[in-house]
Amino acid sequence: MNNKEGNNKRGGSRPNSSRPNSNKPKPAMQKRAQGPKKVKPAVKAAEEEKAQIIKKQNQAPKRQKAADEIRLNKYISNSGVCSRRDADIYIQSGNVKVNGVPVTEMGYLVKLNDVINFDGVVLTPEKKEYILLNKPKNFTTALDEGQEYRNVLELVRGSTTSKIAPIGRMDKNTTGLLLFTNDTDMIRKFTLPSQKSSKIYQVSLDKNLKFEDLEKISKGLVLDGHRVFVEEVSYIDNEPKSEVGLKLRSSNVKVVRAIFESFDYDVLRIDRVSFAGLTKKNLPRGNWRFLTEQEIINLKNV
């Protein structure tokens, strides 16, 4: 085989071949899929600026806050109905009115004398306070017992500037947990006869409680025409039988005293050791503390 024939085999065309002529134009190839076009820096900056403007459309124009002004979401939060974050959602939804006018602007400033209507309810701006006291003897919740015994408000003086009041009553001889608040809804809730929160009392009697009397008390009894339901009654471990634990829903300490007096026992001392799940742990006699956020939520869910 000479070189000419070898060259024809490798690169030359075959006259008798049935394949189409390589000089014929080939069909155009389909375009490959392309990703998103890159945005030029100038265009991107313009789009970001536009988005920022749209974002600020629902915001109140910034201005110097006066001394008697407060942000609307803080006003709502201070009223105790919800957190600031939740307040923002209500505001954006159009469920908040200021002086009768719906407000949807974030950061809106209001004055303390403005009328704020939150989802159909008029709010008060005062922040809700919840203070737990471990009450000592010789202090009373009453205001009409003269100067012989001091009022319990003296023990929490300086804790807050809000006008707080105790939930329920305690006489001078009763000690233990006493809750103070300016939340009128909570005061009403825990003083209603139908309220469902449990209180635990340690009661000291003048003599040992008979077992048959303990059983009668555990079944409940009628006092002054009203049925009293006792959740639990028992002797205190490692104590004389004159020391009794009593669990019931009433926040009226007089009911505790009346239960034992109806069985001819004299009550020497009553100590409330638990109130709606709150205890005296790390709270010495005569001391007070603010409730935690979780404790407040628990009380509202009782």
C-alpha positions as CSV (number, residue, x, y, z in Angstrom):
1,M,0.0,0.0,0.0
2,N,1.5,3.4,-1.0
3,N,1.3,6.6,0.9
4,K,-1.4,8.0,-1.3
5,E,-3.8,5.2,-0.7
6,G,-3.1,5.3,3.0
7,N,-3.9,9.0,3.1
8,N,-7.1,8.4,1.3
9,K,-8.2,5.9,3.8
10,R,-7.6,8.2,6.7
11,G,-8.9,11.6,5.5
12,G,-10.2,11.3,1.9
13,S,-13.8,11.0,0.9
14,R,-15.2,7.8,-0.5
15,P,-16.9,8.3,-3.9
16,N,-19.2,5.4,-3.5
17,S,-20.2,6.2,0.1
18,S,-23.9,6.7,0.9
19,R,-23.1,9.2,3.7
20,P,-24.1,12.8,3.1
21,N,-21.6,15.3,1.9
22,S,-19.6,16.8,4.8
23,N,-19.8,20.2,3.1
24,K,-23.5,20.3,3.6
25,P,-24.6,22.8,6.3
26,K,-25.4,21.2,9.7
27,P,-28.7,22.0,11.5
28,A,-28.4,24.6,14.3
29,M,-28.0,23.2,17.8
30,Q,-30.5,24.0,20.5
31,K,-29.5,26.7,22.9
32,R,-28.5,25.5,26.3
33,A,-30.5,26.6,29.3
34,Q,-29.0,29.6,31.0
35,G,-29.1,30.7,34.6
36,P,-30.5,34.1,35.8
37,K,-28.7,37.0,34.4
38,K,-26.3,38.8,36.7
39,V,-27.7,42.0,38.0
40,K,-25.5,45.0,37.5
41,P,-24.3,46.6,40.8
42,A,-26.1,49.9,39.9
43,V,-29.4,48.1,39.2
44,K,-29.1,46.0,42.4
45,A,-28.5,49.0,44.5
46,A,-31.6,50.7,43.0
47,E,-33.8,47.7,43.7
48,E,-32.6,47.5,47.4
49,E,-33.3,51.2,47.8
50,K,-36.8,50.7,46.4
51,A,-37.4,47.7,48.7
52,Q,-36.3,49.8,51.7
53,I,-38.8,52.5,50.8
54,I,-41.6,50.0,50.5
55,K,-40.6,48.5,53.9
56,K,-40.8,51.9,55.6
57,Q,-44.2,52.8,54.2
58,N,-46.0,51.3,57.2
59,Q,-43.6,53.0,59.7
60,A,-44.3,56.2,61.5
61,P,-41.9,59.0,60.5
62,K,-39.1,59.3,63.1
63,R,-39.3,62.3,65.3
64,Q,-38.1,63.3,68.8
65,K,-40.2,61.5,71.4
66,A,-41.7,63.8,74.0
67,A,-41.4,63.1,77.7
68,D,-45.1,62.2,78.0
69,E,-45.2,59.9,75.0
70,I,-44.7,56.2,74.7
71,R,-44.6,53.8,71.8
72,L,-48.0,52.2,71.1
73,N,-46.7,48.6,71.3
74,K,-45.2,49.4,74.7
75,Y,-48.4,51.0,75.9
76,I,-50.3,47.8,74.9
77,S,-47.6,45.6,76.6
78,N,-47.8,47.6,79.8
79,S,-51.5,47.1,80.0
80,G,-50.8,43.4,80.4
81,V,-52.8,42.0,77.4
82,C,-49.9,40.7,75.4
83,S,-46.2,41.2,74.6
84,R,-44.7,44.0,72.4
85,R,-44.2,41.5,69.5
86,D,-47.8,40.4,69.6
87,A,-48.9,44.0,69.9
88,D,-47.1,44.8,66.6
89,I,-49.1,42.0,64.9
90,Y,-52.4,43.5,66.2
91,I,-51.4,47.0,65.1
92,Q,-50.5,45.8,61.6
93,S,-53.8,44.0,61.4
94,G,-55.7,47.2,62.1
95,N,-57.2,46.0,65.4
96,V,-55.9,49.0,67.4
97,K,-57.5,52.4,67.5
98,V,-56.0,55.6,69.0
99,N,-58.7,58.1,70.0
100,G,-61.1,56.3,67.7
101,V,-58.8,56.2,64.7
102,P,-57.3,52.9,63.5
103,V,-53.5,52.9,63.5
104,T,-51.3,50.5,61.5
105,E,-48.0,52.3,61.7
106,M,-45.2,50.7,63.5
107,G,-43.5,52.8,66.2
108,Y,-46.5,55.1,66.5
109,L,-46.2,57.4,69.6
110,V,-49.1,58.0,71.9
111,K,-49.6,60.0,75.1
112,L,-50.8,58.5,78.4
113,N,-54.1,60.4,78.2
114,D,-54.9,59.0,74.7
115,V,-57.7,56.5,74.5
116,I,-56.4,53.2,73.2
117,N,-58.8,50.6,72.0
118,F,-57.3,47.2,71.6
119,D,-59.4,44.7,69.8
120,G,-62.6,46.3,71.2
121,V,-61.3,46.8,74.7
122,V,-60.1,50.2,76.1
123,L,-56.7,49.8,77.8
124,T,-55.0,51.4,80.8
125,P,-51.3,52.2,80.3
126,E,-50.2,51.2,83.8
127,K,-47.8,48.3,83.8
128,K,-49.2,45.3,85.7
129,E,-47.3,44.4,88.8
130,Y,-47.4,41.1,90.7
131,I,-45.7,40.9,94.1
132,L,-45.6,37.9,96.5
133,L,-45.2,38.5,100.2
134,N,-44.5,36.0,103.0
135,K,-46.6,37.8,105.6
136,P,-45.6,37.9,109.3
137,K,-47.9,38.2,112.3
138,N,-49.4,41.5,113.6
139,F,-50.0,42.9,110.1
140,T,-53.5,43.0,108.6
141,T,-55.1,43.7,105.2
142,A,-57.9,45.6,106.9
143,L,-57.9,49.4,106.9
144,D,-60.3,49.9,109.8
145,E,-58.6,48.3,112.7
146,G,-57.1,51.5,114.1
147,Q,-53.4,52.0,114.8
148,E,-52.9,48.9,116.9
149,Y,-51.9,46.7,114.0
150,R,-50.0,47.8,110.9
151,N,-51.2,47.3,107.4
152,V,-49.5,44.8,105.0
153,L,-48.9,47.5,102.4
154,E,-46.1,48.8,104.7
155,L,-44.2,45.5,104.0
156,V,-44.2,46.1,100.2
157,R,-43.7,49.8,100.3
158,G,-41.1,50.9,97.8
159,S,-41.6,47.9,95.6
160,T,-43.5,49.8,93.0
161,T,-45.2,53.2,92.3
162,S,-48.3,51.4,91.0
163,K,-51.4,51.3,93.2
164,I,-51.4,47.7,94.3
165,A,-53.8,45.8,96.6
166,P,-53.7,42.4,98.2
167,I,-55.8,39.5,96.9
168,G,-58.0,38.3,99.6
169,R,-57.9,39.1,103.3
170,M,-55.6,38.2,106.2
171,D,-56.0,39.0,109.9
172,K,-53.1,39.8,112.2
173,N,-52.7,36.2,113.3
174,T,-52.6,34.6,109.8
175,T,-49.2,34.3,108.2
176,G,-47.9,33.1,104.8
177,L,-48.3,33.9,101.2
178,L,-50.2,37.0,100.1
179,L,-50.3,38.2,96.6
180,F,-50.4,42.0,95.7
181,T,-51.3,43.4,92.2
182,N,-52.8,46.3,90.3
183,D,-54.4,43.8,87.9
184,T,-58.1,44.2,88.8
185,D,-59.1,41.3,86.6
186,M,-56.8,39.0,88.5
187,I,-58.0,40.3,91.9
188,R,-61.6,39.6,90.8
189,K,-60.7,36.2,89.4
190,F,-59.1,34.9,92.7
191,T,-61.8,36.4,95.0
192,L,-64.8,34.9,93.2
193,P,-66.5,32.0,95.0
194,S,-66.3,29.9,91.8
195,Q,-62.5,30.4,91.3
196,K,-60.6,27.1,90.9
197,S,-57.1,27.7,92.3
198,S,-56.0,25.7,95.3
199,K,-54.5,27.0,98.5
200,I,-52.7,25.0,101.2
201,Y,-52.8,26.0,104.8
202,Q,-50.9,24.7,107.9
203,V,-53.3,25.0,110.8
204,S,-52.2,24.9,114.5
205,L,-55.0,23.8,116.9
206,D,-55.3,24.0,120.7
207,K,-55.6,20.2,120.9
208,N,-55.1,17.1,118.8
209,L,-57.5,16.7,115.9
210,K,-59.5,13.5,116.3
211,F,-59.3,11.1,113.4
212,E,-63.1,10.8,113.0
213,D,-63.2,14.7,112.8
214,L,-60.5,14.6,110.1
215,E,-62.6,12.2,108.1
216,K,-65.7,14.3,108.4
217,I,-63.7,17.4,107.3
218,S,-62.3,15.5,104.3
219,K,-65.9,14.8,103.0
220,G,-66.7,18.5,103.1
221,L,-69.2,20.4,105.2
222,V,-71.8,23.1,105.2
223,L,-71.0,26.5,106.9
224,D,-73.6,29.3,107.1
225,G,-75.7,27.5,104.4
226,H,-72.8,27.2,102.0
227,R,-71.2,24.0,101.0
228,V,-67.4,23.9,101.5
229,F,-65.4,21.4,99.4
230,V,-62.2,20.3,101.0
231,E,-59.7,18.9,98.5
232,E,-57.4,17.3,101.1
233,V,-56.8,17.3,104.9
234,S,-54.1,15.5,106.8
235,Y,-51.8,15.5,109.8
236,I,-48.4,17.1,109.3
237,D,-45.6,14.5,109.2
238,N,-43.4,14.4,112.3
239,E,-45.6,16.9,114.1
240,P,-48.2,16.6,116.8
241,K,-51.7,15.7,115.7
242,S,-52.7,19.3,116.5
243,E,-50.8,20.4,113.3
244,V,-53.0,19.9,110.3
245,G,-52.6,20.5,106.6
246,L,-55.7,21.7,104.7
247,K,-56.1,22.1,100.9
248,L,-59.1,23.9,99.5
249,R,-60.0,26.5,96.9
250,S,-61.3,29.3,99.1
251,S,-59.0,32.3,99.5
252,N,-61.0,33.4,102.5
253,V,-59.0,32.6,105.6
254,K,-62.1,32.9,107.7
255,V,-63.4,29.7,106.1
256,V,-60.3,27.8,107.3
257,R,-60.9,29.0,110.9
258,A,-64.6,28.3,110.7
259,I,-64.1,24.7,109.6
260,F,-62.2,23.7,112.7
261,E,-64.3,25.9,115.1
262,S,-67.4,24.0,113.9
263,F,-65.8,20.9,115.5
264,D,-65.0,22.8,118.7
265,Y,-61.3,23.4,118.1
266,D,-59.7,26.7,118.7
267,V,-57.4,27.8,115.9
268,L,-54.1,29.1,117.3
269,R,-52.3,29.8,114.0
270,I,-52.9,29.7,110.2
271,D,-50.0,29.7,107.8
272,R,-50.7,29.8,104.0
273,V,-47.9,27.8,102.5
274,S,-49.1,27.6,98.9
275,F,-51.3,30.0,96.8
276,A,-52.4,28.8,93.3
277,G,-49.1,26.9,92.8
278,L,-46.9,29.6,94.3
279,T,-44.8,28.5,97.3
280,K,-42.7,30.1,100.1
281,K,-39.5,28.6,98.7
282,N,-36.5,31.0,99.1
283,L,-38.9,33.6,100.5
284,P,-38.2,34.3,104.3
285,R,-41.0,35.6,106.5
286,G,-41.5,39.3,106.0
287,N,-39.8,39.3,102.6
288,W,-41.4,39.9,99.1
289,R,-40.5,39.3,95.5
290,F,-41.8,39.9,92.0
291,L,-43.4,37.0,90.2
292,T,-41.6,35.6,87.1
293,E,-43.2,35.8,83.7
294,Q,-43.9,32.1,83.8
295,E,-45.6,32.4,87.2
296,I,-47.8,35.2,85.8
297,I,-48.8,33.1,82.8
298,N,-49.6,30.2,85.1
299,L,-51.9,32.3,87.3
300,K,-53.7,33.7,84.2
301,N,-54.3,30.1,83.0
302,V,-55.7,28.8,86.3
